[in-house]
């Protein structure tokens, strides 16, 4: 209860502060009242959804997710506005003190707020405010197909031109628009790849979240099949269960569901992709992540049936696994495919110019392709969304990788 009181108090103080900028820029009282009403409505909805209206057994239901998204939007607007006003208030305080001590002023008075600065604060704050709203409305389904060509000296010749489509982080429990998801699944199939690889987090928490989408994702098809691994959310670790048996049953149901959809689920296992007498090894590990995430991945077990000299593609949900265990491993993993970060669903990307997201402070490899010692990793930005029900600047991704043999290019 104390945390709620502190949170509400801070929210209201920020709102009162931001209201001063609005009052400085307009004389119309209805604008003040509209801002107050909207601010209180967002706060009230958030408090309701996360207390009285909380849906049992789920971390973030759709109503809770949107309540969080709207609160984040409003807080961002207020914080940016307050940052400008606070800076100005420091100047006003110093100017008032100077006039009192060294000037002719008999009483201490603060200079009036400058309308120009308040307008600037509101204008700048409106940009992320609008972007976050648009991210919830359109950005989360703004699918992008990102294409890469990767060249290797030791790629078997028969696999020159071999095409892989990677998707990751479906998070089906967050979906709220079937038409958009149907479009995205069709977009994956349109790539006509030799193999489709899914790198984990099919659900947010429970297998039942995927039931409405089972038949749709069952239409994913590729010449050599659809392969998958588990992500940290697939184990059901983030919701309470009545018994350990119920949690274990949920995981088994998720594994069965993937197989029913035609996914070849790799649980610390390997498969060979064959072209004539040539082959490449496809390895899939269970989730392994540093920083408190589940560590069920076992590289040694997953590679027990393959040769050290094979060309290898590894599917591992969490990119932190790459530097921690994959690179130092005795085997050379030519390509690792991961997801997990979502690119934080927020950032700025201008190809060839800038790629930035706050998630870079948590993960060194957070989006796109990285290389170390001749070993590569691609971190997919994710197919779905979680928490904030939108995306800004970091769009949902379908990755298409074409393998090339250097001597044949």
Backbone torsions as a table, in degrees:
resi	resn	phi	psi	omega
1	UNK	NA	-40.9	-179.2
2	UNK	-60.9	-38.8	179.7
3	UNK	-63.4	-39.5	177.5
4	UNK	-63.8	-41.9	-179.8
5	UNK	-62.2	-44.8	179.8
6	UNK	-64.6	-43.9	-179.7
7	UNK	-61.4	-47.4	-179.0
8	UNK	-63.4	-39.5	179.2
9	UNK	-62.4	-44.8	179.3
10	UNK	-63.1	-43.8	-179.8
11	UNK	-59.9	-44.3	-179.2
12	UNK	-68.4	-38.0	178.1
13	UNK	-64.1	-44.3	177.4
14	UNK	-61.4	-39.1	178.9
15	UNK	-65.2	-42.4	178.6
16	UNK	-62.9	-41.1	179.9
17	UNK	-64.2	-46.9	179.9
18	UNK	-63.7	-31.2	179.6
19	UNK	-62.0	-29.4	-179.9
20	UNK	-63.9	-35.7	177.8
21	UNK	-67.0	-39.0	179.1
22	UNK	-66.1	-41.9	179.1
23	UNK	-64.7	-32.1	179.8
24	UNK	-71.3	-28.7	-173.0
25	UNK	-97.1	-15.8	-178.6
26	UNK	-142.6	152.0	179.3
27	UNK	-101.3	-0.4	-174.9
28	UNK	-88.1	113.9	-178.1
29	UNK	-60.5	-29.8	-177.1
30	UNK	-63.5	-26.1	177.4
31	UNK	-68.0	-41.8	178.3
32	UNK	-61.5	-48.2	-176.0
33	UNK	-65.1	-35.6	177.9
34	UNK	-64.5	-42.5	178.3
35	UNK	-63.6	-44.2	-179.9
36	UNK	-62.5	-45.0	-178.6
37	UNK	-63.1	-44.8	179.8
38	UNK	-63.5	-43.4	-179.1
39	UNK	-62.2	-43.9	-180.0
40	UNK	-70.1	-35.8	178.7
41	UNK	-63.5	-44.0	179.0
42	UNK	-63.6	-43.7	179.3
43	UNK	-64.5	-45.9	-178.6
44	UNK	-61.8	-41.5	179.1
45	UNK	-64.5	-41.1	179.9
46	UNK	-63.7	-48.1	-179.8
47	UNK	-61.5	-42.6	-179.7
48	UNK	-62.6	-49.2	-175.7
49	UNK	-63.5	-32.7	-175.9
50	UNK	-96.6	5.3	175.8
51	UNK	-128.4	-88.9	-176.8
52	UNK	-64.5	-41.2	-174.5
53	UNK	-90.5	8.7	-176.4
54	UNK	-63.2	131.6	177.2
55	UNK	-82.4	121.5	-175.8
56	UNK	-62.2	145.0	169.7
57	UNK	81.2	8.0	179.3
58	UNK	-136.4	142.8	179.3
59	UNK	-70.0	-52.3	-179.1
60	UNK	-137.0	100.0	171.2
61	UNK	-72.8	171.1	-180.0
62	UNK	-60.2	-47.4	177.8
63	UNK	-59.1	-40.6	178.4
64	UNK	-65.8	-39.0	-179.6
65	UNK	-62.2	-45.3	179.1
66	UNK	-69.5	-35.0	176.2
67	UNK	-61.4	-41.6	177.4
68	UNK	-65.2	-43.1	-179.5
69	UNK	-61.8	-43.0	179.4
70	UNK	-67.8	-38.3	177.7
71	UNK	-64.6	-43.2	178.2
72	UNK	-59.8	-40.8	179.2
73	UNK	-62.3	-47.4	-178.8
74	UNK	-67.2	-41.1	179.5
75	UNK	-64.2	-38.9	178.4
76	UNK	-61.2	-45.0	177.8
77	UNK	-59.0	-46.2	-177.1
78	UNK	-67.2	-44.6	-176.4
79	UNK	-62.3	-42.3	179.6
80	UNK	-66.4	-41.7	178.3
81	UNK	-62.8	-46.3	-178.6
82	UNK	-63.5	-35.3	179.1
83	UNK	-58.2	-43.7	177.5
84	UNK	-66.8	-46.0	-176.8
85	UNK	-65.4	-39.7	-179.5
86	UNK	-64.6	-40.9	177.1
87	UNK	-60.9	-42.5	179.2
88	UNK	-66.8	-37.8	-178.4
89	UNK	-65.8	-32.5	174.9
90	UNK	-62.7	-44.2	177.9
91	UNK	-63.6	-42.2	179.5
92	UNK	-63.3	-39.5	179.1
93	UNK	-64.4	-44.3	179.3
94	UNK	-66.2	-40.3	179.3
95	UNK	-64.8	-41.6	178.7
96	UNK	-64.8	-41.1	179.3
97	UNK	-66.5	-40.8	179.0
98	UNK	-62.2	-43.6	-179.8
99	UNK	-64.2	-35.5	-179.8
100	UNK	-72.3	-42.4	-174.2
101	UNK	-82.1	-45.0	-172.7
102	UNK	-108.3	-11.4	-176.6
103	UNK	-100.5	-161.1	-176.7
104	UNK	-98.2	0.6	-177.0
105	UNK	-67.4	131.7	178.9
106	UNK	-84.1	-28.1	179.3
107	UNK	-122.8	156.2	178.4
108	UNK	-79.1	121.8	178.5
109	UNK	-134.6	141.3	175.5
110	UNK	-87.5	135.2	173.9
111	UNK	-60.8	154.3	179.0
112	UNK	-66.6	153.5	176.0
113	UNK	-65.4	146.0	177.7
114	UNK	-86.8	124.4	-176.3
115	UNK	-62.1	-36.5	-178.7
116	UNK	-60.6	-43.9	-178.0
117	UNK	-67.5	-37.8	177.8
118	UNK	-66.0	-39.8	176.6
119	UNK	-62.7	-41.3	178.8
120	UNK	-63.8	-43.1	-179.9
121	UNK	-61.2	-46.4	-179.3
122	UNK	-66.4	-38.1	-179.7
123	UNK	-65.4	-44.2	179.6
124	UNK	-68.9	-40.9	179.4
125	UNK	-65.1	-28.2	-178.8
126	UNK	-68.8	-24.2	-177.6
127	UNK	-66.2	-57.3	177.1
128	UNK	-66.6	-30.0	177.4
129	UNK	-59.3	-49.5	178.9
130	UNK	-67.7	-37.7	-178.9
131	UNK	-65.4	-40.9	179.9
132	UNK	-67.4	-37.7	176.1
133	UNK	-66.1	-44.5	179.2
134	UNK	-66.0	-33.1	177.5
135	UNK	-62.5	-33.7	177.4
136	UNK	-77.2	-31.1	-176.8
137	UNK	-83.9	-44.2	-173.6
138	UNK	-124.2	-38.2	-169.5
139	UNK	-59.4	-34.7	-175.0
140	UNK	-68.4	-17.1	178.2
141	UNK	-116.8	21.5	-179.5
142	UNK	-88.4	68.5	-171.8
143	UNK	-65.6	138.4	178.1
144	UNK	-124.8	135.0	173.6
145	UNK	-97.0	115.7	-179.7
146	UNK	-105.4	125.5	-173.8
147	UNK	-112.5	135.3	177.7
148	UNK	-133.1	146.2	168.3
149	UNK	-112.9	130.1	-178.1
150	UNK	-123.4	124.5	-175.8
151	UNK	-105.1	140.2	179.7
152	UNK	-140.5	141.4	177.0
153	UNK	-68.3	-36.3	-171.5
154	UNK	-103.2	17.5	174.8
155	UNK	-68.5	128.9	176.8
156	UNK	-55.9	137.6	-172.4
157	UNK	-56.3	-37.2	-177.3
158	UNK	-65.0	-15.0	-179.0
159	UNK	-100.3	8.1	173.6
160	UNK	-63.9	120.6	-176.9
161	UNK	90.2	3.8	179.6
162	UNK	-65.7	133.3	-172.6
163	UNK	-115.7	129.6	-179.9
164	UNK	-119.4	134.1	171.2
165	UNK	-109.3	126.8	177.8
166	UNK	-111.7	132.3	166.8
167	UNK	-126.3	159.7	-176.8
168	UNK	-154.9	158.1	170.9
169	UNK	53.4	62.3	178.3
170	UNK	-66.9	-44.9	180.0
171	UNK	49.9	59.2	-173.8
172	UNK	-60.2	-25.1	179.2
173	UNK	-65.9	-11.8	179.8
174	UNK	-96.8	-12.7	-174.3
175	UNK	-63.1	142.6	178.3
176	UNK	-142.5	15.1	-179.4
177	UNK	-149.3	99.2	-175.2
178	UNK	-64.5	-37.5	-178.6
179	UNK	-60.4	-41.1	179.9
180	UNK	-68.0	-38.5	-179.9
181	UNK	-69.8	-37.7	176.1
182	UNK	-61.3	-40.9	176.7
183	UNK	-60.6	-43.8	-176.7
184	UNK	-67.4	-42.4	178.6
185	UNK	-63.1	-40.9	177.3
186	UNK	-63.5	-36.2	178.9
187	UNK	-64.1	-37.3	176.4
188	UNK	-62.8	-46.9	-178.9
189	UNK	-66.2	-30.8	179.9
190	UNK	-63.0	-20.7	-178.9
191	UNK	-70.6	-17.7	177.7
192	UNK	48.0	50.6	-178.4
193	UNK	-81.0	163.3	177.2
194	UNK	-74.4	-30.0	178.1
195	UNK	-148.4	146.1	173.6
196	UNK	-112.8	128.1	-177.7
197	UNK	-120.3	122.2	179.2
198	UNK	-108.2	123.2	-170.9
199	UNK	-106.0	41.4	163.6
200	UNK	98.8	163.1	-174.4
201	UNK	67.5	67.4	175.3
202	UNK	-74.4	-32.6	-178.2
203	UNK	-126.9	171.4	172.7
204	UNK	-80.7	-44.8	-176.8
205	UNK	-148.7	-40.9	-170.5
206	UNK	-125.0	146.8	-179.3
207	UNK	-58.3	-35.9	-176.9
208	UNK	-58.3	-22.8	178.8
209	UNK	-63.6	-25.8	-175.7
210	UNK	-90.6	-12.9	-175.3
211	UNK	-57.3	-42.9	180.0
212	UNK	-66.6	-15.7	-174.4
213	UNK	-111.2	0.7	-174.7
214	UNK	-56.6	-52.1	-176.6
215	UNK	-65.8	-36.6	180.0
216	UNK	-64.8	-50.2	-179.6
217	UNK	-72.2	-17.8	174.2
218	UNK	-70.0	-11.8	177.8
219	UNK	-84.4	-7.8	176.5
220	UNK	-61.6	132.0	-175.4
221	UNK	-147.8	143.5	175.5
222	UNK	-148.6	158.9	-175.0
223	UNK	-55.1	-44.7	-177.3
224	UNK	-100.4	6.8	174.1
225	UNK	106.1	175.1	178.3
226	UNK	-114.3	126.2	-176.6
227	UNK	-120.2	150.5	-176.4
228	UNK	-146.0	162.3	170.7
229	UNK	-134.4	171.8	179.1
230	UNK	-93.0	146.6	172.5
231	UNK	-109.1	174.1	-175.0
232	UNK	-60.4	-32.4	-178.9
233	UNK	-75.8	-17.9	-175.9
234	UNK	-72.5	-16.4	-176.3
235	UNK	-85.7	-7.8	-180.0
236	UNK	73.5	27.1	-175.6
237	UNK	-78.2	-10.9	-170.2
238	UNK	-107.2	13.2	175.8
239	UNK	-135.6	153.6	177.6
240	UNK	-75.3	147.4	177.3
241	UNK	-124.2	147.8	-179.7
242	UNK	-63.5	-39.2	179.2
243	UNK	-144.1	158.2	173.4
244	UNK	-59.6	-30.9	179.7
245	UNK	-66.0	-36.9	179.0
246	UNK	-65.8	-38.9	177.8
247	UNK	-66.2	-44.2	179.5
248	UNK	-64.2	-38.1	179.1
249	UNK	-64.1	-40.0	178.6
250	UNK	-60.4	-41.9	-179.7
251	UNK	-66.0	-42.4	178.6
252	UNK	-64.2	-36.9	177.4
253	UNK	-65.3	-35.8	178.5
254	UNK	-67.6	-41.0	177.2
255	UNK	-62.3	-44.8	179.2
256	UNK	-63.6	-39.3	-179.4
257	UNK	-61.9	-42.5	179.7
258	UNK	-62.7	-41.1	178.7
259	UNK	-66.1	-37.7	177.5
260	UNK	-64.5	-29.6	178.8
261	UNK	-80.2	-4.8	-179.6
262	UNK	93.6	9.7	176.9
263	UNK	-82.6	135.3	172.1
264	UNK	-92.5	97.3	-175.0
265	UNK	-79.7	121.5	-179.3
266	UNK	-99.4	114.7	-178.6
267	UNK	-111.2	84.4	-172.7
268	UNK	54.4	52.2	-176.6
269	UNK	-136.0	175.5	177.5
270	UNK	-138.4	159.3	173.6
271	UNK	-138.3	157.9	172.1
272	UNK	-106.5	133.0	170.8
273	UNK	-96.6	125.3	-169.1
274	UNK	-112.2	139.2	170.2
275	UNK	-137.2	98.3	-175.4
276	UNK	63.1	-125.2	178.3
277	UNK	-90.8	-7.6	179.5
278	UNK	-89.5	151.8	178.1
279	UNK	-153.6	155.9	171.6
280	UNK	-128.0	150.8	-177.3
281	UNK	-93.8	129.6	174.1
282	UNK	-108.6	120.6	-175.7
283	UNK	-117.0	136.7	177.5
284	UNK	-128.8	124.6	178.2
285	UNK	-110.3	153.5	171.7
286	UNK	-69.2	172.8	-173.6
287	UNK	-60.5	135.9	171.4
288	UNK	-141.3	117.2	-179.8
289	UNK	-143.8	143.2	177.6
290	UNK	-82.9	169.2	177.1
291	UNK	78.3	34.1	175.1
292	UNK	95.2	-5.3	178.7
293	UNK	-80.5	158.2	-177.4
294	UNK	-56.4	137.9	-179.9
295	UNK	-119.5	71.8	-179.9
296	UNK	-100.2	-9.7	-178.9
297	UNK	-68.9	138.6	-179.5
298	UNK	-136.7	97.7	-177.3
299	UNK	-63.4	-41.3	-178.5
300	UNK	-62.6	-43.6	178.4
301	UNK	-65.4	-40.6	-176.9
302	UNK	-66.9	-27.2	-176.2
303	UNK	-104.4	11.0	-175.6
304	UNK	-61.6	-28.0	-174.5
305	UNK	-101.7	8.5	-179.7
306	UNK	-118.6	169.9	-179.4
307	UNK	-96.5	149.5	178.0
308	UNK	-61.2	-27.9	-176.7
309	UNK	-87.3	-4.5	180.0
310	UNK	-65.3	149.7	167.3
311	UNK	-73.7	129.6	-168.6
312	UNK	-123.7	136.4	169.6
313	UNK	-120.0	123.3	-176.9
314	UNK	-109.8	132.2	173.3
315	UNK	-104.2	115.8	-179.1
316	UNK	-144.4	119.0	-168.6
317	UNK	-57.6	-47.4	-171.2
318	UNK	-95.9	121.6	-176.8
319	UNK	-66.7	-17.3	177.8
320	UNK	-65.4	-21.1	177.4
321	UNK	-62.4	-31.5	-173.7
322	UNK	-60.7	-55.4	-178.4
323	UNK	-74.2	-33.3	-174.8
324	UNK	-73.4	-40.9	-173.1
325	UNK	-130.7	-32.8	-173.2
326	UNK	-72.5	-52.8	-178.5
327	UNK	-60.9	-43.5	-179.6
328	UNK	-75.8	-7.6	-175.6
329	UNK	-64.7	156.0	-179.2
330	UNK	-62.4	-30.9	-179.6
331	UNK	-86.2	153.3	176.7
332	UNK	-97.8	116.0	-179.2
333	UNK	-100.5	108.4	-174.0
334	UNK	-62.5	-46.0	-179.4
335	UNK	-135.3	130.7	169.3
336	UNK	-112.4	134.2	179.1
337	UNK	-113.5	123.6	-176.7
338	UNK	-134.7	178.4	176.8
339	UNK	-149.1	-118.9	167.4
340	UNK	77.1	-46.1	-170.4
341	UNK	-76.9	-27.4	-173.7
342	UNK	61.1	6.5	-171.3
343	UNK	59.1	21.2	-176.3
344	UNK	62.3	6.2	-179.6
345	UNK	60.4	15.3	-178.6
346	UNK	-154.0	130.1	177.2
347	UNK	169.4	-167.2	179.7
348	UNK	-129.9	125.5	176.7
349	UNK	-135.1	118.3	171.2
350	UNK	-126.2	105.2	-174.4
351	UNK	-49.6	128.9	179.8
352	UNK	84.8	-7.6	-176.5
353	UNK	-121.4	-57.8	-174.6
354	UNK	-148.9	143.3	171.9
355	UNK	-142.2	108.7	-174.5
356	UNK	-144.2	139.4	171.6
357	UNK	-154.4	148.2	176.9
358	UNK	-57.8	-21.1	-178.8
359	UNK	-65.8	-16.3	179.1
360	UNK	-63.8	-21.4	177.5
361	UNK	-76.6	-13.0	178.8
362	UNK	-105.9	-36.0	-177.3
363	UNK	-127.2	127.2	177.2
364	UNK	-67.3	-38.8	177.4
365	UNK	-108.4	105.1	-172.0
366	UNK	-124.7	-17.2	177.8
367	UNK	-166.8	131.2	177.0
368	UNK	90.9	-163.7	-172.9
369	UNK	-100.2	136.5	176.5
370	UNK	-130.8	156.3	-177.7
371	UNK	-137.6	141.8	174.5
372	UNK	-152.0	121.1	177.7
373	UNK	59.4	34.5	179.9
374	UNK	78.8	4.6	176.1
375	UNK	-108.6	136.3	-174.6
376	UNK	-115.4	152.2	171.7
377	UNK	-134.8	138.0	169.7
378	UNK	-113.2	124.5	177.3
379	UNK	-104.0	107.2	-179.5
380	UNK	-72.2	138.4	-177.0
381	UNK	-76.7	-4.6	174.7
382	UNK	100.4	147.6	-179.9
383	UNK	-90.3	-37.1	-176.6
384	UNK	-111.7	-151.2	-177.1
385	UNK	-153.6	159.4	-177.5
386	UNK	-151.8	143.6	-178.9
387	UNK	79.1	-107.1	173.2
388	UNK	-62.1	120.7	-173.0
389	UNK	-83.4	54.9	-178.5
390	UNK	-170.9	-178.3	176.1
391	UNK	-143.9	139.4	177.8
392	UNK	-130.7	110.4	175.6
393	UNK	81.4	-27.4	177.4
394	UNK	-111.2	98.8	-168.3
395	UNK	-89.6	155.7	176.1
396	UNK	-59.7	140.7	-165.2
397	UNK	-123.7	139.6	166.2
398	UNK	-119.4	115.5	-175.9
399	UNK	-96.4	132.9	175.2
400	UNK	-121.8	117.1	-178.7
401	UNK	-114.2	124.9	176.0
402	UNK	-106.2	123.1	-179.7
403	UNK	-84.5	138.3	179.7
404	UNK	-131.5	142.6	171.3
405	UNK	-94.5	125.0	-172.1
406	UNK	-56.3	-41.0	-176.0
407	UNK	-68.1	-13.9	-178.5
408	UNK	-105.1	0.5	-178.7
409	UNK	-96.9	NA	NA
